[in-house]
Amino acid sequence: MKRLLITGANGQLGSRIQGLWKTGYEVLCPDRQVLDLSRPEKIGPWIKANRPDLIFNCAAYTAVDKAEAEAELAHLINTNAPAELAKAAKALKIPLIHYSTDYVFDGTKPGPYLESDPTAPLNQYGRSKALGEEAVLAEGDLVYILRVSWLYSRSHPCFYQTMVRLLKERDELKVVNDQIGAPTAAGWAAFESGILAEKLLSWDLERSKTHRGIYHLSASGQISWYEFAQEILKSLNLVGQVDCNISPIPADQYPLPAKRPQNSILSNQKRALIFGRPQMDWRTQFYAEVGSQLRQT
């Protein structure tokens, strides 16, 4: 029986990946008490002792604004820990699927970002993730970095959950309209990750090495945070009346400790080479992700 390791298994992405493997696999989901990524020196020995056949690294320091004051901790978890995971995976000759972010870019490119575009992060979180990518590629062998943009889920804290709460609580809301991206549903990203994992578990070593590298894993299309908030309001009004007026504002009217990229659109053309599956647009993903929650509202 194949053994899978999922770090960050209780997060919005890790929990959905965990749910994919109901039968035929042994799934290891250590919590922080068992495998603490803020102590990278413990990672190699633990993996050597438990010998998984594939690793999903869903764990990360994701508090973007807090990272400005906790840069050392962010880099420990997002840079040092992935490097140790890559080393351990290389020693066992097993694949490592590692997740990254659109925040590795500065957002100044006029069109979608390619995997080959140079990184230029604007904040400490983005820097820690960009350095994590470099470390994984340098230290690992069968490594597959999946950059996900504007991740959200129906069950964990995220922009979607925040908007649902605020739209129900307030009569008026202001949301940034000059930052664009493609909201990506955790359920879809998890499913696509499962497709990749099954391929890697079936491929021989040489074929797996051929496809190592960085891939973008995001929805198609593009919207602003304001437009996403509008769609969330529309979805809530499908099951009940929510009276809230949403106004667009520029990002400089909503200052935050960490600067965000204006353009977070990721090109997914390379993904088709390995996944062999069409990209799904953000709106289809959205209603697939939150539909069951709306029915329960």
Contacts in CASP RR format, 6 or more apart in sequence:
PFRMAT RR
TARGET T0000
AUTHOR 0000-0000-0000
METHOD contacts of the structure
MODEL  1
MKRLLITGANGQLGSRIQGLWKTGYEVLCPDRQVLDLSRPEKIGPWIKAN
RPDLIFNCAAYTAVDKAEAEAELAHLINTNAPAELAKAAKALKIPLIHYS
TDYVFDGTKPGPYLESDPTAPLNQYGRSKALGEEAVLAEGDLVYILRVSW
LYSRSHPCFYQTMVRLLKERDELKVVNDQIGAPTAAGWAAFESGILAEKL
LSWDLERSKTHRGIYHLSASGQISWYEFAQEILKSLNLVGQVDCNISPIP
ADQYPLPAKRPQNSILSNQKRALIFGRPQMDWRTQFYAEVGSQLRQT
1 24 0 8 1.000
1 25 0 8 1.000
1 26 0 8 1.000
2 24 0 8 1.000
2 25 0 8 1.000
2 26 0 8 1.000
2 53 0 8 1.000
2 54 0 8 1.000
2 201 0 8 1.000
3 25 0 8 1.000
3 26 0 8 1.000
3 27 0 8 1.000
3 28 0 8 1.000
3 50 0 8 1.000
3 51 0 8 1.000
3 52 0 8 1.000
3 53 0 8 1.000
4 21 0 8 1.000
4 25 0 8 1.000
4 26 0 8 1.000
4 27 0 8 1.000
4 28 0 8 1.000
4 52 0 8 1.000
4 53 0 8 1.000
4 54 0 8 1.000
4 55 0 8 1.000
4 56 0 8 1.000
4 197 0 8 1.000
5 28 0 8 1.000
5 30 0 8 1.000
5 47 0 8 1.000
5 50 0 8 1.000
5 52 0 8 1.000
5 54 0 8 1.000
5 55 0 8 1.000
5 56 0 8 1.000
6 14 0 8 1.000
6 17 0 8 1.000
6 18 0 8 1.000
6 27 0 8 1.000
6 28 0 8 1.000
6 29 0 8 1.000
6 55 0 8 1.000
6 56 0 8 1.000
6 58 0 8 1.000
7 30 0 8 1.000
7 35 0 8 1.000
7 37 0 8 1.000
7 55 0 8 1.000
7 56 0 8 1.000
7 57 0 8 1.000
7 58 0 8 1.000
7 59 0 8 1.000
7 85 0 8 1.000
8 14 0 8 1.000
8 29 0 8 1.000
8 58 0 8 1.000
8 59 0 8 1.000
9 15 0 8 1.000
9 17 0 8 1.000
9 18 0 8 1.000
9 29 0 8 1.000
9 30 0 8 1.000
9 31 0 8 1.000
9 58 0 8 1.000
10 29 0 8 1.000
10 31 0 8 1.000
11 58 0 8 1.000
11 156 0 8 1.000
12 151 0 8 1.000
12 152 0 8 1.000
12 153 0 8 1.000
12 155 0 8 1.000
12 156 0 8 1.000
12 157 0 8 1.000
12 158 0 8 1.000
12 186 0 8 1.000
13 58 0 8 1.000
13 99 0 8 1.000
13 148 0 8 1.000
13 151 0 8 1.000
13 153 0 8 1.000
13 186 0 8 1.000
13 189 0 8 1.000
13 190 0 8 1.000
13 193 0 8 1.000
14 56 0 8 1.000
14 58 0 8 1.000
14 190 0 8 1.000
15 155 0 8 1.000
15 156 0 8 1.000
15 186 0 8 1.000
16 153 0 8 1.000
16 186 0 8 1.000
16 187 0 8 1.000
16 189 0 8 1.000
16 190 0 8 1.000
16 191 0 8 1.000
17 56 0 8 1.000
17 58 0 8 1.000
17 190 0 8 1.000
17 193 0 8 1.000
17 194 0 8 1.000
18 27 0 8 1.000
18 29 0 8 1.000
19 190 0 8 1.000
20 190 0 8 1.000
20 191 0 8 1.000
20 194 0 8 1.000
21 27 0 8 1.000
28 50 0 8 1.000
28 52 0 8 1.000
30 46 0 8 1.000
32 38 0 8 1.000
34 46 0 8 1.000
35 42 0 8 1.000
35 43 0 8 1.000
35 46 0 8 1.000
36 42 0 8 1.000
37 43 0 8 1.000
37 59 0 8 1.000
37 76 0 8 1.000
37 77 0 8 1.000
37 81 0 8 1.000
38 73 0 8 1.000
38 76 0 8 1.000
38 77 0 8 1.000
38 81 0 8 1.000
40 76 0 8 1.000
40 80 0 8 1.000
40 81 0 8 1.000
40 83 0 8 1.000
40 84 0 8 1.000
41 84 0 8 1.000
43 81 0 8 1.000
43 84 0 8 1.000
43 85 0 8 1.000
43 88 0 8 1.000
44 84 0 8 1.000
44 87 0 8 1.000
44 88 0 8 1.000
44 91 0 8 1.000
47 55 0 8 1.000
47 85 0 8 1.000
47 88 0 8 1.000
47 89 0 8 1.000
47 92 0 8 1.000
48 88 0 8 1.000
48 91 0 8 1.000
48 92 0 8 1.000
51 92 0 8 1.000
52 92 0 8 1.000
52 94 0 8 1.000
53 94 0 8 1.000
53 201 0 8 1.000
54 94 0 8 1.000
54 95 0 8 1.000
54 96 0 8 1.000
54 97 0 8 1.000
54 197 0 8 1.000
54 200 0 8 1.000
54 201 0 8 1.000
55 85 0 8 1.000
55 88 0 8 1.000
55 89 0 8 1.000
55 94 0 8 1.000
55 95 0 8 1.000
55 96 0 8 1.000
55 97 0 8 1.000
56 97 0 8 1.000
56 193 0 8 1.000
56 197 0 8 1.000
57 82 0 8 1.000
57 85 0 8 1.000
57 96 0 8 1.000
57 97 0 8 1.000
57 98 0 8 1.000
57 99 0 8 1.000
58 99 0 8 1.000
59 77 0 8 1.000
59 81 0 8 1.000
60 77 0 8 1.000
60 78 0 8 1.000
60 99 0 8 1.000
60 129 0 8 1.000
61 67 0 8 1.000
61 70 0 8 1.000
61 73 0 8 1.000
61 74 0 8 1.000
61 76 0 8 1.000
61 77 0 8 1.000
61 78 0 8 1.000
61 125 0 8 1.000
61 128 0 8 1.000
62 125 0 8 1.000
63 70 0 8 1.000
63 74 0 8 1.000
63 125 0 8 1.000
64 103 0 8 1.000
64 123 0 8 1.000
64 125 0 8 1.000
64 258 0 8 1.000
64 260 0 8 1.000
65 256 0 8 1.000
65 257 0 8 1.000
65 258 0 8 1.000
66 257 0 8 1.000
67 73 0 8 1.000
67 74 0 8 1.000
67 123 0 8 1.000
67 124 0 8 1.000
67 125 0 8 1.000
67 128 0 8 1.000
67 258 0 8 1.000
68 123 0 8 1.000
68 124 0 8 1.000
68 257 0 8 1.000
68 258 0 8 1.000
69 257 0 8 1.000
71 124 0 8 1.000
71 127 0 8 1.000
71 128 0 8 1.000
74 124 0 8 1.000
74 125 0 8 1.000
74 128 0 8 1.000
75 124 0 8 1.000
75 127 0 8 1.000
75 128 0 8 1.000
75 131 0 8 1.000
77 128 0 8 1.000
78 125 0 8 1.000
78 128 0 8 1.000
78 129 0 8 1.000
78 131 0 8 1.000
78 132 0 8 1.000
79 128 0 8 1.000
79 129 0 8 1.000
79 131 0 8 1.000
79 132 0 8 1.000
79 135 0 8 1.000
80 135 0 8 1.000
82 98 0 8 1.000
82 132 0 8 1.000
82 135 0 8 1.000
82 136 0 8 1.000
83 132 0 8 1.000
83 135 0 8 1.000
83 136 0 8 1.000
83 138 0 8 1.000
83 139 0 8 1.000
84 139 0 8 1.000
85 96 0 8 1.000
85 98 0 8 1.000
85 136 0 8 1.000
86 96 0 8 1.000
86 98 0 8 1.000
86 135 0 8 1.000
86 136 0 8 1.000
86 137 0 8 1.000
86 138 0 8 1.000
86 139 0 8 1.000
86 140 0 8 1.000
86 141 0 8 1.000
86 143 0 8 1.000
87 139 0 8 1.000
87 140 0 8 1.000
89 95 0 8 1.000
89 96 0 8 1.000
89 140 0 8 1.000
89 141 0 8 1.000
89 142 0 8 1.000
89 143 0 8 1.000
90 139 0 8 1.000
90 140 0 8 1.000
90 141 0 8 1.000
90 142 0 8 1.000
93 141 0 8 1.000
93 142 0 8 1.000
93 205 0 8 1.000
94 142 0 8 1.000
95 142 0 8 1.000
95 143 0 8 1.000
95 144 0 8 1.000
95 197 0 8 1.000
95 200 0 8 1.000
95 201 0 8 1.000
95 208 0 8 1.000
96 136 0 8 1.000
96 140 0 8 1.000
96 142 0 8 1.000
96 143 0 8 1.000
96 144 0 8 1.000
97 144 0 8 1.000
97 146 0 8 1.000
97 193 0 8 1.000
97 196 0 8 1.000
97 197 0 8 1.000
97 200 0 8 1.000
98 133 0 8 1.000
98 136 0 8 1.000
98 143 0 8 1.000
98 144 0 8 1.000
98 145 0 8 1.000
98 146 0 8 1.000
99 145 0 8 1.000
99 146 0 8 1.000
99 147 0 8 1.000
99 148 0 8 1.000
100 129 0 8 1.000
100 130 0 8 1.000
100 132 0 8 1.000
100 133 0 8 1.000
100 145 0 8 1.000
100 146 0 8 1.000
100 147 0 8 1.000
100 148 0 8 1.000
100 214 0 8 1.000
101 125 0 8 1.000
101 126 0 8 1.000
101 129 0 8 1.000
101 147 0 8 1.000
101 148 0 8 1.000
101 149 0 8 1.000
102 113 0 8 1.000
102 147 0 8 1.000
102 148 0 8 1.000
102 149 0 8 1.000
102 150 0 8 1.000
102 181 0 8 1.000
102 218 0 8 1.000
102 261 0 8 1.000
102 264 0 8 1.000
102 266 0 8 1.000
103 121 0 8 1.000
103 122 0 8 1.000
103 123 0 8 1.000
103 125 0 8 1.000
103 126 0 8 1.000
103 129 0 8 1.000
103 260 0 8 1.000
103 261 0 8 1.000
103 264 0 8 1.000
104 119 0 8 1.000
104 121 0 8 1.000
104 126 0 8 1.000
104 129 0 8 1.000
104 130 0 8 1.000
104 133 0 8 1.000
104 147 0 8 1.000
105 113 0 8 1.000
105 117 0 8 1.000
105 119 0 8 1.000
105 120 0 8 1.000
105 121 0 8 1.000
105 261 0 8 1.000
105 263 0 8 1.000
105 264 0 8 1.000
106 120 0 8 1.000
106 121 0 8 1.000
106 122 0 8 1.000
106 261 0 8 1.000
107 113 0 8 1.000
107 122 0 8 1.000
107 261 0 8 1.000
107 262 0 8 1.000
107 263 0 8 1.000
107 264 0 8 1.000
108 120 0 8 1.000
108 261 0 8 1.000
108 262 0 8 1.000
108 263 0 8 1.000
109 117 0 8 1.000
109 263 0 8 1.000
110 263 0 8 1.000
111 263 0 8 1.000
111 265 0 8 1.000
112 265 0 8 1.000
112 266 0 8 1.000
112 267 0 8 1.000
113 216 0 8 1.000
113 263 0 8 1.000
113 265 0 8 1.000
113 266 0 8 1.000
113 267 0 8 1.000
114 267 0 8 1.000
114 269 0 8 1.000
114 270 0 8 1.000
115 147 0 8 1.000
115 213 0 8 1.000
115 214 0 8 1.000
115 215 0 8 1.000
115 216 0 8 1.000
115 267 0 8 1.000
115 270 0 8 1.000
119 130 0 8 1.000
119 133 0 8 1.000
121 127 0 8 1.000
121 129 0 8 1.000
121 130 0 8 1.000
122 258 0 8 1.000
122 259 0 8 1.000
122 260 0 8 1.000
122 261 0 8 1.000
123 258 0 8 1.000
123 259 0 8 1.000
123 260 0 8 1.000
124 258 0 8 1.000
125 258 0 8 1.000
133 145 0 8 1.000
133 214 0 8 1.000
136 143 0 8 1.000
136 145 0 8 1.000
137 143 0 8 1.000
137 145 0 8 1.000
137 213 0 8 1.000
137 214 0 8 1.000
141 209 0 8 1.000
141 212 0 8 1.000
142 200 0 8 1.000
142 205 0 8 1.000
142 208 0 8 1.000
142 209 0 8 1.000
142 212 0 8 1.000
143 212 0 8 1.000
143 213 0 8 1.000
144 196 0 8 1.000
144 200 0 8 1.000
144 211 0 8 1.000
144 212 0 8 1.000
144 213 0 8 1.000
144 215 0 8 1.000
145 213 0 8 1.000
145 214 0 8 1.000
145 215 0 8 1.000
146 189 0 8 1.000
146 193 0 8 1.000
146 196 0 8 1.000
146 215 0 8 1.000
146 216 0 8 1.000
146 217 0 8 1.000
147 214 0 8 1.000
147 215 0 8 1.000
147 216 0 8 1.000
147 217 0 8 1.000
147 218 0 8 1.000
147 266 0 8 1.000
148 184 0 8 1.000
148 189 0 8 1.000
148 217 0 8 1.000
148 218 0 8 1.000
149 181 0 8 1.000
149 182 0 8 1.000
149 183 0 8 1.000
149 184 0 8 1.000
149 216 0 8 1.000
149 218 0 8 1.000
149 219 0 8 1.000
149 264 0 8 1.000
149 265 0 8 1.000
149 266 0 8 1.000
150 159 0 8 1.000
150 181 0 8 1.000
150 182 0 8 1.000
150 183 0 8 1.000
150 184 0 8 1.000
150 218 0 8 1.000
150 228 0 8 1.000
150 264 0 8 1.000
151 158 0 8 1.000
151 184 0 8 1.000
151 185 0 8 1.000
151 186 0 8 1.000
151 189 0 8 1.000
152 158 0 8 1.000
152 159 0 8 1.000
152 160 0 8 1.000
152 161 0 8 1.000
152 183 0 8 1.000
152 184 0 8 1.000
152 185 0 8 1.000
152 186 0 8 1.000
152 289 0 8 1.000
153 160 0 8 1.000
153 185 0 8 1.000
153 186 0 8 1.000
153 187 0 8 1.000
153 289 0 8 1.000
154 160 0 8 1.000
154 289 0 8 1.000
154 290 0 8 1.000
154 291 0 8 1.000
154 292 0 8 1.000
154 293 0 8 1.000
155 293 0 8 1.000
156 186 0 8 1.000
159 183 0 8 1.000
159 225 0 8 1.000
159 228 0 8 1.000
160 183 0 8 1.000
160 232 0 8 1.000
160 290 0 8 1.000
163 175 0 8 1.000
163 228 0 8 1.000
163 229 0 8 1.000
163 232 0 8 1.000
163 233 0 8 1.000
164 232 0 8 1.000
164 236 0 8 1.000
166 173 0 8 1.000
166 244 0 8 1.000
167 173 0 8 1.000
167 229 0 8 1.000
167 232 0 8 1.000
167 233 0 8 1.000
167 236 0 8 1.000
167 242 0 8 1.000
167 244 0 8 1.000
167 246 0 8 1.000
168 236 0 8 1.000
168 242 0 8 1.000
168 244 0 8 1.000
170 244 0 8 1.000
171 243 0 8 1.000
171 244 0 8 1.000
171 245 0 8 1.000
172 244 0 8 1.000
172 245 0 8 1.000
172 246 0 8 1.000
172 247 0 8 1.000
173 229 0 8 1.000
173 244 0 8 1.000
173 245 0 8 1.000
173 246 0 8 1.000
173 247 0 8 1.000
174 246 0 8 1.000
174 247 0 8 1.000
174 248 0 8 1.000
174 249 0 8 1.000
174 253 0 8 1.000
174 254 0 8 1.000
175 225 0 8 1.000
175 226 0 8 1.000
175 229 0 8 1.000
175 246 0 8 1.000
175 247 0 8 1.000
175 248 0 8 1.000
175 249 0 8 1.000
176 224 0 8 1.000
176 225 0 8 1.000
176 226 0 8 1.000
176 248 0 8 1.000
176 249 0 8 1.000
176 250 0 8 1.000
176 251 0 8 1.000
176 254 0 8 1.000
177 224 0 8 1.000
177 225 0 8 1.000
177 226 0 8 1.000
177 227 0 8 1.000
177 248 0 8 1.000
177 249 0 8 1.000
177 250 0 8 1.000
178 224 0 8 1.000
178 250 0 8 1.000
178 251 0 8 1.000
178 262 0 8 1.000
179 224 0 8 1.000
179 225 0 8 1.000
179 251 0 8 1.000
179 260 0 8 1.000
179 261 0 8 1.000
179 262 0 8 1.000
179 263 0 8 1.000
179 264 0 8 1.000
180 222 0 8 1.000
180 223 0 8 1.000
180 224 0 8 1.000
180 262 0 8 1.000
180 263 0 8 1.000
180 264 0 8 1.000
180 265 0 8 1.000
181 222 0 8 1.000
181 223 0 8 1.000
181 224 0 8 1.000
181 263 0 8 1.000
181 264 0 8 1.000
181 265 0 8 1.000
182 218 0 8 1.000
182 219 0 8 1.000
182 220 0 8 1.000
182 221 0 8 1.000
182 222 0 8 1.000
182 223 0 8 1.000
182 264 0 8 1.000
182 265 0 8 1.000
182 266 0 8 1.000
182 282 0 8 1.000
183 219 0 8 1.000
183 223 0 8 1.000
183 228 0 8 1.000
183 282 0 8 1.000
183 285 0 8 1.000
183 286 0 8 1.000
184 217 0 8 1.000
184 218 0 8 1.000
184 219 0 8 1.000
184 282 0 8 1.000
184 285 0 8 1.000
185 219 0 8 1.000
185 285 0 8 1.000
185 286 0 8 1.000
185 288 0 8 1.000
185 289 0 8 1.000
186 289 0 8 1.000
187 288 0 8 1.000
187 289 0 8 1.000
188 219 0 8 1.000
188 280 0 8 1.000
188 285 0 8 1.000
188 288 0 8 1.000
188 289 0 8 1.000
189 217 0 8 1.000
192 217 0 8 1.000
192 275 0 8 1.000
192 277 0 8 1.000
193 217 0 8 1.000
195 275 0 8 1.000
195 277 0 8 1.000
196 274 0 8 1.000
196 275 0 8 1.000
199 274 0 8 1.000
200 208 0 8 1.000
211 273 0 8 1.000
211 274 0 8 1.000
215 270 0 8 1.000
215 271 0 8 1.000
215 274 0 8 1.000
215 275 0 8 1.000
216 266 0 8 1.000
216 267 0 8 1.000
216 268 0 8 1.000
216 270 0 8 1.000
216 271 0 8 1.000
217 268 0 8 1.000
217 271 0 8 1.000
218 266 0 8 1.000
218 268 0 8 1.000
219 279 0 8 1.000
219 280 0 8 1.000
219 281 0 8 1.000
219 282 0 8 1.000
219 285 0 8 1.000
220 268 0 8 1.000
220 279 0 8 1.000
220 280 0 8 1.000
220 281 0 8 1.000
220 282 0 8 1.000
221 265 0 8 1.000
221 281 0 8 1.000
221 282 0 8 1.000
222 265 0 8 1.000
222 282 0 8 1.000
223 231 0 8 1.000
223 282 0 8 1.000
224 248 0 8 1.000
226 246 0 8 1.000
226 248 0 8 1.000
226 249 0 8 1.000
229 246 0 8 1.000
230 246 0 8 1.000
231 283 0 8 1.000
231 286 0 8 1.000
233 242 0 8 1.000
233 244 0 8 1.000
233 246 0 8 1.000
235 286 0 8 1.000
235 287 0 8 1.000
235 290 0 8 1.000
235 291 0 8 1.000
235 294 0 8 1.000
236 242 0 8 1.000
236 294 0 8 1.000
236 297 0 8 1.000
238 294 0 8 1.000
239 294 0 8 1.000
239 295 0 8 1.000
239 297 0 8 1.000
240 297 0 8 1.000
251 260 0 8 1.000
251 262 0 8 1.000
268 279 0 8 1.000
271 279 0 8 1.000
272 278 0 8 1.000
272 279 0 8 1.000
END
